[in-house]
Amino acid sequence: MNNIKLCEIISKKLNDATNILDIGCGDGFLVSCLAKKLNRKIIGLDNSIEGFTKAHNHCEKFDVCNLIGCIKGNAHKMKMFGNDEFDAVILIYALHHMDNPEIVLREANRVLKPAGRVVMVEYVVRKRRSKCHKFAKEEVDKMMRNAGFRESVIQKLEEDIILVTSKK
């Protein structure tokens, strides 16, 4: 699925969120696209600064550098953020890279405001990938519940890609 289409889909799920955290922002393309579309502040968090140069280029291209912040940090321990800080947390193709996805989801829940929402796009992986976790829809639903989320809705976007939305 191309990033522009994905930006459109995700933006519809975030239309009333004013303070958004993107866990695993990578090269920052979606952060910039969403900031432009929503005209809202978005913080991108990633454990590697390698993508931040590209992220800066994307924010300049979309003319949204004033709306974006990039922070190097560990999604398993987001001590830089307080409890109940964000209206929405997004994880786009990020959870399968995490060492312990359930801890990351619990941290996402912690930093979300009451009634906040998480929006996640993830692969439904059939074969094991190196350094990636394997998920089935049922596993994702269970992880969301174990992390304290409720009302999870899992939609199939493509054959091997799902969109998950849940409330705190």
C-alpha positions as a Markdown table, in Angstrom:
| # | Residue | x | y | z |
|---|---|---|---|---|
| 1 | Met | 0.0 | 0.0 | 0.0 |
| 2 | Asn | 1.4 | 3.4 | -0.9 |
| 3 | Asn | 2.1 | 5.9 | 1.8 |
| 4 | Ile | -0.2 | 8.6 | 0.4 |
| 5 | Lys | -3.2 | 6.2 | 0.5 |
| 6 | Leu | -2.1 | 5.1 | 4.0 |
| 7 | Cys | -1.9 | 8.8 | 5.1 |
| 8 | Glu | -5.5 | 9.3 | 3.9 |
| 9 | Ile | -6.8 | 6.3 | 5.7 |
| 10 | Ile | -5.0 | 7.1 | 9.0 |
| 11 | Ser | -5.9 | 10.8 | 8.9 |
| 12 | Lys | -9.6 | 9.9 | 8.9 |
| 13 | Lys | -9.0 | 8.0 | 12.2 |
| 14 | Leu | -7.3 | 11.0 | 13.8 |
| 15 | Asn | -9.5 | 13.8 | 12.7 |
| 16 | Asp | -10.2 | 15.0 | 16.3 |
| 17 | Ala | -6.8 | 14.3 | 17.8 |
| 18 | Thr | -4.7 | 17.4 | 18.5 |
| 19 | Asn | -1.6 | 15.9 | 20.1 |
| 20 | Ile | -0.3 | 12.8 | 18.3 |
| 21 | Leu | 2.7 | 10.5 | 18.9 |
| 22 | Asp | 4.1 | 8.3 | 16.1 |
| 23 | Ile | 6.0 | 5.4 | 17.6 |
| 24 | Gly | 8.6 | 4.0 | 15.2 |
| 25 | Cys | 8.4 | 7.0 | 12.8 |
| 26 | Gly | 11.3 | 5.8 | 10.6 |
| 27 | Asp | 12.0 | 8.2 | 7.8 |
| 28 | Gly | 9.1 | 10.5 | 8.9 |
| 29 | Phe | 7.2 | 10.5 | 5.6 |
| 30 | Leu | 3.9 | 9.6 | 7.3 |
| 31 | Val | 4.5 | 12.1 | 10.1 |
| 32 | Ser | 4.9 | 14.9 | 7.6 |
| 33 | Cys | 2.0 | 13.8 | 5.4 |
| 34 | Leu | -0.4 | 13.5 | 8.5 |
| 35 | Ala | 0.8 | 16.8 | 9.9 |
| 36 | Lys | 0.0 | 18.5 | 6.6 |
| 37 | Lys | -3.3 | 16.8 | 6.2 |
| 38 | Leu | -4.5 | 17.4 | 9.8 |
| 39 | Asn | -2.6 | 20.6 | 10.5 |
| 40 | Arg | -1.7 | 19.2 | 13.9 |
| 41 | Lys | 1.4 | 18.7 | 16.0 |
| 42 | Ile | 2.9 | 15.3 | 15.7 |
| 43 | Ile | 5.9 | 13.9 | 17.7 |
| 44 | Gly | 7.8 | 11.1 | 16.0 |
| 45 | Leu | 9.7 | 8.6 | 18.2 |
| 46 | Asp | 12.3 | 6.2 | 16.8 |
| 47 | Asn | 15.3 | 4.4 | 18.3 |
| 48 | Ser | 17.5 | 5.2 | 15.4 |
| 49 | Ile | 18.4 | 8.7 | 14.2 |
| 50 | Glu | 19.3 | 7.4 | 10.8 |
| 51 | Gly | 15.9 | 8.3 | 9.4 |
| 52 | Phe | 15.8 | 11.8 | 11.0 |
| 53 | Thr | 17.6 | 13.4 | 8.1 |
| 54 | Lys | 15.0 | 12.0 | 5.7 |
| 55 | Ala | 12.3 | 13.1 | 8.1 |
| 56 | His | 13.6 | 16.7 | 8.1 |
| 57 | Asn | 13.6 | 16.6 | 4.2 |
| 58 | His | 10.0 | 15.3 | 4.3 |
| 59 | Cys | 8.9 | 18.0 | 6.7 |
| 60 | Glu | 10.5 | 20.7 | 4.5 |
| 61 | Lys | 8.8 | 19.2 | 1.4 |
| 62 | Phe | 5.4 | 19.2 | 3.1 |
| 63 | Asp | 6.1 | 22.6 | 4.8 |
| 64 | Val | 5.3 | 21.3 | 8.3 |
| 65 | Cys | 8.6 | 21.5 | 10.2 |
| 66 | Asn | 6.8 | 23.8 | 12.7 |
| 67 | Leu | 4.4 | 20.9 | 13.5 |
| 68 | Ile | 6.8 | 18.1 | 13.8 |
| 69 | Gly | 9.3 | 16.9 | 16.5 |
| 70 | Cys | 11.6 | 13.9 | 16.2 |
| 71 | Ile | 12.9 | 12.3 | 19.3 |
| 72 | Lys | 15.4 | 9.4 | 19.6 |
| 73 | Gly | 14.1 | 7.0 | 22.2 |
| 74 | Asn | 13.1 | 3.6 | 23.2 |
| 75 | Ala | 9.4 | 2.7 | 22.7 |
| 76 | His | 9.7 | 0.1 | 25.5 |
| 77 | Lys | 10.5 | 2.9 | 28.1 |
| 78 | Met | 9.0 | 6.2 | 27.0 |
| 79 | Lys | 10.1 | 8.1 | 30.2 |
| 80 | Met | 10.4 | 11.3 | 28.2 |
| 81 | Phe | 6.5 | 11.4 | 28.1 |
| 82 | Gly | 4.1 | 11.7 | 31.0 |
| 83 | Asn | 1.0 | 9.8 | 31.7 |
| 84 | Asp | -2.1 | 10.8 | 29.7 |
| 85 | Glu | -0.1 | 13.1 | 27.4 |
| 86 | Phe | -1.4 | 12.3 | 23.9 |
| 87 | Asp | -4.8 | 12.2 | 22.2 |
| 88 | Ala | -3.6 | 9.5 | 19.8 |
| 89 | Val | -0.7 | 7.2 | 19.3 |
| 90 | Ile | 0.1 | 5.6 | 15.9 |
| 91 | Leu | 2.3 | 2.7 | 15.1 |
| 92 | Ile | 2.7 | 2.2 | 11.4 |
| 93 | Tyr | 4.5 | -0.9 | 10.3 |
| 94 | Ala | 6.5 | -0.6 | 13.6 |
| 95 | Leu | 5.2 | -3.2 | 16.1 |
| 96 | His | 6.8 | -6.2 | 14.4 |
| 97 | His | 10.2 | -4.6 | 14.8 |
| 98 | Met | 9.8 | -4.3 | 18.6 |
| 99 | Asp | 11.6 | -6.7 | 21.0 |
| 100 | Asn | 8.6 | -6.9 | 23.2 |
| 101 | Pro | 5.4 | -5.6 | 21.5 |
| 102 | Glu | 3.2 | -5.9 | 24.5 |
| 103 | Ile | 5.4 | -3.6 | 26.6 |
| 104 | Val | 5.3 | -1.1 | 23.8 |
| 105 | Leu | 1.5 | -1.3 | 23.7 |
| 106 | Arg | 1.3 | -0.8 | 27.4 |
| 107 | Glu | 3.6 | 2.2 | 27.1 |
| 108 | Ala | 1.3 | 3.5 | 24.3 |
| 109 | Asn | -1.6 | 3.1 | 26.7 |
| 110 | Arg | 0.2 | 4.9 | 29.5 |
| 111 | Val | 0.9 | 8.0 | 27.4 |
| 112 | Leu | -2.6 | 8.2 | 26.0 |
| 113 | Lys | -5.2 | 10.5 | 27.5 |
| 114 | Pro | -8.4 | 8.9 | 28.8 |
| 115 | Ala | -10.5 | 8.0 | 25.8 |
| 116 | Gly | -7.4 | 8.4 | 23.6 |
| 117 | Arg | -7.0 | 6.0 | 20.7 |
| 118 | Val | -4.3 | 4.0 | 19.1 |
| 119 | Val | -4.1 | 3.5 | 15.4 |
| 120 | Met | -1.9 | 0.8 | 14.1 |
| 121 | Val | -1.1 | -0.6 | 10.7 |
| 122 | Glu | 0.7 | -3.9 | 10.7 |
| 123 | Tyr | 1.6 | -6.9 | 8.5 |
| 124 | Val | -0.1 | -10.2 | 9.0 |
| 125 | Val | 3.1 | -12.2 | 8.6 |
| 126 | Arg | 2.9 | -15.7 | 7.3 |
| 127 | Lys | 6.6 | -16.5 | 7.4 |
| 128 | Arg | 9.1 | -15.5 | 10.1 |
| 129 | Arg | 11.2 | -12.4 | 9.1 |
| 130 | Ser | 14.5 | -11.7 | 10.7 |
| 131 | Lys | 14.2 | -9.6 | 13.8 |
| 132 | Cys | 10.5 | -9.3 | 13.3 |
| 133 | His | 7.6 | -10.7 | 15.2 |
| 134 | Lys | 4.9 | -12.9 | 13.6 |
| 135 | Phe | 1.3 | -11.8 | 14.2 |
| 136 | Ala | -2.1 | -13.2 | 13.5 |
| 137 | Lys | -5.2 | -11.0 | 13.8 |
| 138 | Glu | -6.1 | -12.9 | 17.0 |
| 139 | Glu | -2.7 | -12.3 | 18.5 |
| 140 | Val | -3.0 | -8.6 | 17.8 |
| 141 | Asp | -6.4 | -8.5 | 19.4 |
| 142 | Lys | -5.1 | -10.3 | 22.5 |
| 143 | Met | -2.1 | -8.0 | 22.8 |
| 144 | Met | -4.3 | -4.9 | 22.6 |
| 145 | Arg | -6.6 | -6.3 | 25.4 |
| 146 | Asn | -3.6 | -7.3 | 27.5 |
| 147 | Ala | -2.2 | -3.7 | 27.1 |
| 148 | Gly | -5.5 | -2.3 | 28.4 |
| 149 | Phe | -7.1 | -1.2 | 25.2 |
| 150 | Arg | -10.8 | -1.8 | 24.5 |
| 151 | Glu | -13.1 | -1.8 | 21.5 |
| 152 | Ser | -10.4 | -2.9 | 19.1 |
| 153 | Val | -11.5 | -3.0 | 15.5 |
| 154 | Ile | -9.3 | -4.9 | 13.1 |
| 155 | Gln | -9.8 | -4.2 | 9.4 |
| 156 | Lys | -8.0 | -5.9 | 6.5 |
| 157 | Leu | -6.4 | -3.2 | 4.2 |
| 158 | Glu | -4.7 | -5.7 | 1.9 |
| 159 | Glu | -4.1 | -9.4 | 1.9 |
| 160 | Asp | -1.3 | -9.2 | 4.4 |
| 161 | Ile | -1.9 | -5.7 | 6.0 |
| 162 | Ile | -4.3 | -4.8 | 8.8 |
| 163 | Leu | -5.5 | -1.6 | 10.4 |
| 164 | Val | -6.2 | -1.7 | 14.1 |
| 165 | Thr | -8.0 | 1.0 | 16.0 |
| 166 | Ser | -8.6 | 0.8 | 19.8 |
| 167 | Lys | -9.5 | 3.1 | 22.6 |
| 168 | Lys | -7.9 | 3.5 | 26.0 |
